[in-house]
């Protein structure tokens, strides 16, 4: 049970093992449907490697939820899961599409970069799991966008993975948003879901988008950054603030963007809806700027996402200023 404390957003003891239900549902459904469809042995072997990697993260998360784990042990486990899927499946970031003049990346640099991306996204998704519905909703949005591209390009195993994750998260949200049967995802869910999102992003970056022949799309790296904009922004922001304050980047606090939105008087559901709609707008913007140079696309995207992070802080200061003035009068 997750005991309420000073920085908590809940007031009652709540089960934090919802990730167990998500993991069982996701794993069983994915393996059963993959067997029914009859994918090739190569694809099934890649799927089994992914399942092995997320199982490592799942059991790490369960142990952390029950008795706690140090950040170092969690990172070691995350690196082990990442290296397993990179080395055995060969899934890695092979190039940056001309970003900063970089087209292809040497193998060892590619393995290192891909490992860091996996670890970053696993922790980013874990960190945004702070209010009701947020992690589940953003995970569904990201998987839906990736899944659409996978379907268009005929990557049916990846599309099945995306759709299975959406279904698992949809079932979880029924309880996560419930007032009487509330259930938290916990690290048992957030760690392996962040890994799956990173895996989808890297596979997507390595695809040749045939749809680009009829529709002018932005560079794949820009699409990925847009789809995962909120977890990336919130993690970079919170790590920077904590380091500047002389704290550990993994020290818990209530300084996340979603906490700032709650301080404006928003409910959990309204805050989640606001962030989800903003995330969809960012994705739509990224899809509309495909005609520009990749660096222009990146500047536009970074500017919009930065504004997304600053706006709650600006509004909070203005609200506090108004309250202060009215009290003074």
N, C-alpha and C positions, 0 to 999 in steps of 0.2 A: 504494500500500500504506500502511496505517495503522501507523506505527512505534510500538511500545510505549514509553511514557515513565513518569515517576514517578506521574502522576495517572491513568494508563490502567488499565482493568479487564481487559486482556488481556496476555498475555506473549509472543505471537508476532506477526510481521508478518501483517496480514490485509487483504485487498482491501476497500476502502471505497467501491466503485462499484456496490453492489447496487441503488442507486436507478435505475441505467440499465435494469436488467432490469424493475424495477417499472414504470417510466415507459413502456417500450415495450409491455409486456403490457397495462397499463391503457389506453393510448391506442388501440392497435390493436383490442383487444376491444370497447372502448366505441364506437368509430366504426363497426366492422363490425356489431355488434348493433343500434346505432341505425339504421343503413341498412336492415338486414333488417326491423326492426319497422315502419319507415316512419312516423316521427314527422313532425309538421307542419314547414313551413319555418321558422316562428317558433321552435319548440323547437330545431331543428337549428342555427339561427343562434346561439341562446344557447349551445348546446353548443360551437360553434366558438370563440366568444369565451372561454369557460372554458378550452378547449384552448390558445388563444393565451396566456392569462395563466399557466397552469401551465408552458407551454414556456419562458417567460421565467425562471421560478423554477428550472426543471430545469437550464437551461444555466448559470445563476448558480451552482447547486449543484455542477455538474460542474467548473466553473472553480475553485471554492473547494476542492474535493477534490483537484484536480491541482496547483494552484500557490498557492492561498490568495487570499482577498479581504478587504479591510478591512470592518469592521462598517458603515461609512457607505455604501459601495457596495452592500452587500447590502440595506440598508434602502431605498435609492433604488430598486433593482430591485423590491423587494417592494411599495413604494408605487405604482410604475408598473403592476405587475400588478393591484393592487387597484383603482386608479382606472380601468383599462381595463374591468374586468368591471362596476364600479359604473356608470360613465357609459354604456357601450354597452348592457349588459343591463338596467340599471335595478334591479339587485339591491342593496338597501340596508336598513338597519334603520330602519323607519318609525315605530316607537313602542316604549314600554317597558311597555305593559300596566298602567299605573297605578302602576308602581314609582316611589316618591318623588313621587307625584302627577302623573307625566308620562305622558300618553297618546300624543300624536303629537309628532314632532320636525320642525322646519323643514328644508327640503331641504339647505341647505349644512351645517348642523350634522349632519344625517343622513349626508351624504357623508363628512364628517370623522370622525365616530364609527365608521362602517363601515370606513373605511380603517385606522383605528387597531386595530380588532378583527382585521382581516386580518393586519396586521403583527404584532400581539401573538401570535396563534395560530400563525403561521408560525414565529416564534422560539421559542414555548413548545414546540411539537412537536419542533423541532430540539434544544432543550436536554434533553428527556427521553430522547433517543437515546443513553443512556449505558451500558446493560447489555443483554445478549442477550435478545431477544424482547420487550422492553418497548414500544418504539414500534409495532412491528407488531401486537402483541396489543391495545394500547389503541386503535389505529387501527381494527382490526377490530370491537371492541366498539362504538365510537362510530358507525361506519358501519352496523353491524347495527341499532342502535336507531333511527337516523335512517331507514334503509331500510324498517323495519317501518312506521313512520308514513307514509312516502311511499307504500308499497303500499296501506295502508288508505285513504288519501285520494285514490288514483288518480293520483298524480304519478309516472307510470311511467318517464319519462326520468330523474328524480332517483333513483328506486328502482334503475334500471339502473346509474346512476353509483355508487351505494352498493355494490351487489352486485359490480360489476366491481372496485372497490377492495378489497373483502374477498377476492376470489379472487386478486388480485395479491399482496396481503400474505400470504395463506396459503402461496402458493408460495415467497415470500421467506423466511418463517419456517423452512421446511424446511432452508435453508442457514444462516440466522442462528443456529439452535439446534444445528447440526451440530458435532461435535467434530473431524471430519476435513476437511470442506469448508466451513468457516465463511466467511461473507460479511457485511460490514456494510452498512447502508443508506446511510450518508454523507449529506452535504448534498444530493447529487443526488436523494435520495429524500425526506428529512425536510422539505425546504422546500416542495415542491409538494404533499405529502400533508397538511401542516398547512394549506395554502391550501384544499385540497378539503374538509377537515373544517370550516373556517370558512365556506366557501360553503354547505355542507349546513346548518349551524347557522342562517345568515341566511335561507336559503330556508324552513327550517322555522319560524322565528319569524314569517314573513309569511303562513303558511297559516292558514286557518280550519278548525280541527279538528272535523270532523263527528262523530268518535268521541266527542267530549265530550258529545254529546247523550245517550248511554247510559252513559258511564263518566266519573266525576268526575276530571278530570285537573288537575294543578297548572298554574300559568301556564307558558306556553311558555319564557319566559326562565329560569324555575327549572329546567325540564327540560334546557335547553341547558347551564346552569351545572353541573348534575349529570353530564351525559354527558361534559363536558370538564373535570371537577373536578380530576383529577390534574395535567394540564399547566398549568392556570391556577394551582393552589396552588403547585406546585414553582417555577414561574417567578416569581411574586410573592415567594415566600420567598427564593429565591436572589438576586434583584435587590436586595431589601431588605437582606439580610446583606452583600452586596458593597459597596453604597453606604455602609452604616454602618461598614464596615472601610476606607473610603476607596479602594476599588478600582473599576474600571470594571464596570458591570453585565454586560458581555460577557466579562470575564476568566474563563478556564477554571479550574475547581477540582474538588475531590471533596466538595463540601458539599451535593449534591443529596439528596433524601429517599431515592432508591434506593441511593445510596452509603452512607447511614446504615444502611440495612437490611443491606447487604452486611457492614458492620462488626460486625453482631450475629452473624455467622457463617453467614448465609444464602448459598446458591449463587445464581448468576444466575437459573436457572430457578425456584427457590423464591421468590426476591424478586419476579420478574415475576408469578408465580402469586398471591402475596400481594397485590400492588398491584392486579392484575386483579380478584380476588375482592372486595377493598375497594371498587373502583370500581363493580362490579355492585351491591354493597350500597347504595352511595350513590344510584345510579339508582333502585333499588327503593324506598328510603326517600322519595325525591322524588315517586315515583308514588303513594305511600300518604298523602301529606299534602295532597292536592288540595282538601280541604274547608276548609283554613285560609286566612286572609287572605294576600295575596301577601307582605307584609312578615314575617309569622310564618313562612311557608314559607322565606323567604330567611334568617331568623335561625337556624332549625333546620338548614338546609343548611350555612350558613357554620360553625356550631358543630361539626357532624359532620366537615366537611372539615378544619377547623383541628385537631381532635383527631387526624385522620389524619396530619397533618404533624408534630405534636408527639410522637406516641407513639414513633416510632423514636429520637428524641433522648432522651426520658425513659428508655427501656429501655437505651440505650447508657450513660447516666450511671449507672444502677443496676448495669449489668454491670461497668463500670469500678470502681465502688465496692466491689462484691463481690470482684473480682480484687485490688484494692488491699488490702482487709482480710485476705484469705487469705494474701497475700504478707507482710503485716506480721506475722501470727501465725507 
